[in-house]
C-alpha cells in the first residue's frame, strides 16, 4: 500500500520534494496537499483544498497522463500540471493520474466557497450597458476572437513563475463580485481592477507570448498574454499598447499603459486571468506566490 502523507505544495517553478517535517509546518488547509508516493520522481502532489477561482498547480511523475473535467492536462518535463477552478464551482474537483508504470490515482480536491458581494458601477456609457443591435453584433464578434485566443495550450512554463503585480495601486474592483451597471445587472466581474494614473506603465506579471492585441468596444485597449498550459492574462482599458501578437515577453517587460478606454469610469487596469475558458482570480495567484 502506498504511503499517503500531507505536505506543503510550494509555489515555485519546480515543486520541491515533500517531507513529514514540512507537513508538520503546514498551518492552513489551502497550503496543505495530498501526496502519494515515497520517492521524489513518483510523488503525486495536489492541494487538499482550494478556493473558488483558484489556479491549481500539482506535481506528478514526469510522463504521467493527467485528466480533469474530461480534458487531458499538459504535463511539464519536470511533472507540473495546472488547471483552473471556476468562480461558481461547487463541491470537490477530481483529477485522475496514470503514472508511466500504469499505476492510477484518483485525487479529490475540496473547493472552499467564497462570498461575492454586489458592486454598483454608475456613470458608464449607456451604449455599453444596453448596446443597440449593431454594437451588440460587434461585441459578440470581438468576444469570439478573445475566446479563441484563450484556447491556446502550449508547453511554455510562465504559469509556474511567482507572479508580480502588473501595476501598483489600490484594488478598486475584485474578482467574482456581481456587477450592476447604471442600475442594470451585469455579469460577475471577471478580474481585478487596480486604480492607477493614466499612462502608468503596465508590466507582464509573468513570462509569456502575446496572443491578442487590439482596441475593443467594451474593453478598449486589450492585450492577452499566454503563460502556457492554458493559463493566460488579459489587460483591459489600456491607453497605449506597446506589444503585438507574437511578441515573447519576460516577466517585468512593459506591455502598455493604464487608461480608461472601453467601458470604464476612470483610469485603471483590469487584470483578468483564465485557464482556457475558466476565469480565475489574479489575487489568488499573487497570494500563492507570496
Phi, psi and omega per residue, in radians:
X1 nan 2.321 3.133
X2 -1.252 2.564 -3.126
X3 -1.444 2.244 3.099
X4 -1.840 2.225 3.118
X5 -2.289 2.893 3.078
X6 -1.841 2.324 -3.041
X7 -2.502 2.855 3.087
X8 -1.519 2.294 3.097
X9 -1.680 1.878 -3.032
X10 -1.351 2.493 -3.121
X11 -1.597 1.151 3.129
X12 -2.133 3.014 3.136
X13 -1.086 -0.613 3.011
X14 -2.034 2.695 -3.099
X15 -1.697 2.144 -3.097
X16 -1.294 2.668 3.063
X17 -1.099 2.579 -3.055
X18 -1.750 2.385 3.130
X19 -2.150 2.852 3.122
X20 -1.108 -0.594 3.133
X21 -1.175 -0.657 3.086
X22 -1.119 -0.670 3.135
X23 -1.098 -0.654 -3.108
X24 -1.168 -0.419 -3.112
X25 -1.511 -0.151 -3.133
X26 -1.167 2.211 -3.010
X27 -1.943 -0.286 -3.101
X28 -2.262 2.628 3.133
X29 -1.029 -0.646 -3.101
X30 -1.158 -0.530 -3.113
X31 -1.390 -0.333 -3.079
X32 -1.348 2.812 3.138
X33 -2.569 2.685 3.019
X34 -1.600 2.202 3.132
X35 -2.107 2.284 3.132
X36 -2.114 2.184 -3.129
X37 2.102 2.844 -3.086
X38 -2.128 -0.015 -3.116
X39 -2.150 2.506 -3.057
X40 -0.977 -0.685 -3.077
X41 -1.378 -0.214 -3.136
X42 -1.985 0.110 -3.061
X43 -1.288 2.413 3.002
X44 -2.002 2.057 -3.030
X45 -2.276 2.148 3.032
X46 -2.429 2.714 3.087
X47 -1.079 2.566 3.030
X48 -1.214 -0.622 -3.128
X49 -2.639 2.672 3.102
X50 -2.463 2.878 3.076
X51 -1.572 2.782 2.968
X52 -1.006 2.371 -3.126
X53 1.512 0.184 -3.076
X54 -1.477 2.671 2.893
X55 -1.675 2.099 -3.114
X56 -1.736 2.226 3.043
X57 -2.132 2.185 -3.118
X58 -2.100 2.972 3.139
X59 -2.180 2.269 3.102
X60 -2.371 2.872 3.055
X61 -1.076 2.316 3.083
X62 -0.909 2.405 -3.122
X63 1.603 -0.008 3.115
X64 -1.276 2.765 2.981
X65 -1.808 2.186 -3.067
X66 -2.211 2.278 3.089
X67 -2.218 2.567 3.065
X68 -2.567 2.265 3.096
X69 0.952 0.692 3.085
X70 1.380 0.067 -3.104
X71 -2.046 2.358 3.064
X72 -1.363 2.250 -3.111
X73 -1.576 2.533 3.064
X74 -1.297 2.416 -3.138
X75 -2.011 2.277 3.109
X76 -1.216 2.950 3.111
X77 -1.134 -0.348 3.109
X78 -1.829 0.140 2.954
X79 1.656 0.317 3.090
X80 -1.637 2.517 3.058
X81 -2.309 2.747 -3.120
X82 -2.479 2.548 2.971
X83 -2.760 2.877 -3.104
X84 -1.907 2.664 3.085
X85 -1.936 2.183 -3.043
X86 -1.182 2.740 3.111
X87 -0.977 -0.654 -3.054
X88 -1.818 0.297 3.119
X89 -1.097 2.252 3.093
X90 -2.045 2.472 3.121
X91 1.337 3.091 -3.076
X92 -1.251 2.726 2.992
X93 -1.821 2.609 -3.046
X94 -1.996 2.461 3.073
X95 -2.283 2.302 3.101
X96 -1.917 2.249 -3.122
X97 -2.140 2.212 2.988
X98 -2.029 2.013 -3.088
X99 -1.298 2.889 3.141
X100 -1.007 -0.480 3.138
X101 -1.499 0.073 3.101
X102 1.618 -0.140 3.110
X103 -1.194 2.319 -3.081
X104 -1.914 2.473 3.084
X105 -2.259 2.417 3.031
X106 -1.941 2.111 -3.083
X107 -1.914 2.311 3.073
X108 -2.035 2.186 -3.107
X109 -2.026 2.091 3.124
X110 -1.194 2.543 3.123
X111 -1.999 2.108 -3.138
X112 -1.483 2.150 3.120
X113 -1.216 2.657 3.122
X114 -2.119 2.751 3.075
X115 -1.718 2.038 -3.116
X116 -1.881 1.848 -3.131
X117 -1.197 2.964 3.067
X118 -1.594 2.335 3.071
X119 -2.004 2.249 3.087
X120 -1.772 2.132 -3.123
X121 -2.042 1.970 -3.111
X122 -1.956 2.702 3.071
X123 1.612 0.112 3.088
X124 -1.406 2.667 -3.135
X125 -0.981 2.330 -3.075
X126 -1.026 -0.601 -3.112
X127 -1.186 -0.314 3.096
X128 -1.517 -0.233 3.125
X129 -1.657 -0.825 3.100
X130 -2.202 1.346 -3.034
X131 -1.226 2.515 3.026
X132 -1.152 2.864 -3.036
X133 -0.904 -0.766 -3.097
X134 -1.108 -0.711 3.126
X135 -1.230 -0.674 3.107
X136 -1.051 -0.680 3.097
X137 -1.121 -0.724 3.118
X138 -1.097 -0.765 3.133
X139 -1.037 -0.752 -3.133
X140 -1.107 -0.730 3.129
X141 -1.124 -0.758 -3.135
X142 -1.152 -0.708 3.131
X143 -1.113 -0.608 3.105
X144 -1.105 -0.657 3.108
X145 -1.132 -0.750 -3.141
X146 -1.152 -0.752 3.133
X147 -1.054 -0.727 3.129
X148 -1.092 -0.698 3.136
X149 -1.136 -0.538 -3.122
X150 -1.319 -0.235 -3.117
X151 -1.387 -0.062 -3.118
X152 -1.120 2.424 3.140
X153 -2.517 1.638 -3.103
X154 -2.135 3.020 -2.968
X155 -1.422 0.043 -3.127
X156 -1.074 2.719 -2.977
X157 -2.099 0.435 3.072
X158 -1.045 -0.474 -3.124
X159 -1.028 -0.434 -3.062
X160 -1.607 -0.019 3.101
X161 -1.283 2.864 3.001
X162 -1.405 1.857 -3.054
X163 -1.136 2.570 3.064
X164 -2.001 2.845 3.085
X165 -1.189 2.301 3.107
X166 -1.237 -0.408 3.086
X167 -2.725 2.576 3.114
X168 -1.548 2.429 3.110
X169 2.910 3.096 3.131
X170 -1.357 2.425 3.046
X171 -1.296 1.997 -3.091
X172 -1.836 -0.105 3.091
X173 -2.767 2.325 -3.034
X174 -1.880 2.646 3.105
X175 -1.024 2.412 2.983
X176 1.518 -0.293 -3.108
X177 -1.165 2.439 3.141
X178 -1.258 2.207 -3.081
X179 -1.715 2.438 2.986
X180 -2.180 1.983 -3.091
X181 -1.747 2.084 3.134
X182 0.888 0.616 3.127
X183 1.518 -0.051 -3.121
X184 -1.831 2.153 3.134
X185 -1.043 2.352 3.080
X186 -2.107 -2.958 3.132
X187 -1.379 2.900 3.106
X188 -1.114 2.577 -3.125
X189 -1.151 2.237 -2.962
X190 -1.599 0.014 -3.116
X191 -2.772 -2.716 -3.137
X192 -2.107 2.229 3.078
X193 -1.624 2.337 3.120
X194 -2.134 2.022 -3.129
X195 -1.275 2.278 3.116
X196 -2.775 2.777 -3.118
X197 -1.185 2.527 3.091
X198 -1.011 2.349 -3.133
X199 1.653 -0.133 3.103
X200 -1.096 2.280 -3.133
X201 -1.086 2.453 3.080
X202 -1.900 2.264 -3.063
X203 -1.921 2.660 3.070
X204 -1.182 2.150 -3.129
X205 -1.251 -0.353 3.074
X206 -2.743 2.903 -3.114
X207 -1.200 2.753 3.134
X208 3.024 -3.033 3.115
X209 -2.124 2.428 3.129
X210 -1.286 2.155 -3.124
X211 -1.934 -0.202 3.097
X212 -2.746 2.444 3.029
X213 -2.666 2.042 -3.106
X214 -2.980 2.963 3.135
X215 -1.774 1.953 -3.062
X216 -1.916 2.747 -3.027
X217 -1.099 -0.890 -3.080
X218 -1.430 -0.657 -2.985
X219 -1.844 0.009 3.100
X220 1.070 -2.483 3.088
X221 -1.066 2.041 -2.970
X222 -2.266 2.282 3.091
X223 -2.263 2.354 2.997
X224 -1.946 2.331 3.138
X225 -2.141 2.066 -3.112
X226 -1.568 2.207 -3.105
X227 -1.771 0.028 3.132
X228 1.699 2.711 3.093
X229 1.022 0.526 3.106
X230 1.487 -0.037 -3.096
X231 -1.623 2.233 -3.124
X232 -2.463 2.763 3.032
X233 -2.011 2.585 3.001
X234 -2.230 2.485 -3.074
X235 -2.197 2.091 -2.965
X236 -2.056 2.819 3.062
X237 1.197 0.431 -3.080
X238 -1.206 2.501 3.061
X239 -1.532 -0.336 -3.137
X240 -2.619 2.466 3.078
X241 -2.102 2.119 -3.047
X242 -1.815 0.120 -3.105
X243 -2.275 2.924 3.083
X244 -2.391 2.883 -3.102
X245 -0.980 2.314 3.139
X246 1.742 -0.250 3.124
X247 -1.158 2.315 3.065
X248 -1.632 2.162 -3.059
X249 -2.052 2.584 3.002
X250 -1.808 2.770 3.125
X251 -0.954 2.298 3.119
X252 1.662 -0.216 3.082
X253 -1.129 2.449 3.114
X254 -1.348 2.272 -3.120
X255 -1.888 -0.355 -3.090
X256 3.039 -2.709 -3.077
X257 -2.447 2.602 3.117
X258 -1.054 2.496 3.099
X259 -2.650 -2.831 3.123
X260 -2.442 0.654 -3.112
X261 -1.437 2.755 -3.108
X262 1.301 -2.597 -3.123
X263 -1.440 1.575 -3.100
X264 -2.581 2.568 3.119
X265 -1.778 -0.097 -3.141
X266 -3.108 2.943 -3.091
X267 -1.147 2.284 3.070
X268 -2.961 2.864 3.009
X269 -1.845 2.188 2.921
X270 -1.626 2.036 3.086
X271 -1.947 1.986 3.084
X272 -1.976 2.773 3.064
X273 -2.377 2.622 3.127
X274 -2.372 2.634 2.730
X275 -1.931 1.818 -3.005
X276 0.957 -2.048 3.141
X277 -1.688 0.042 3.133
X278 -1.549 2.139 3.132
X279 -1.408 2.354 3.127
X280 -2.202 2.848 -2.984
X281 -1.596 1.998 3.124
X282 -1.032 -0.570 -3.124
X283 -1.117 -0.660 3.090
X284 -1.153 -0.613 3.101
X285 -1.152 -0.726 3.094
X286 -1.130 -0.752 -3.126
X287 -1.140 -0.634 3.102
X288 -1.063 -0.695 -3.133
X289 -1.271 -0.384 -3.115
X290 -1.528 nan nan
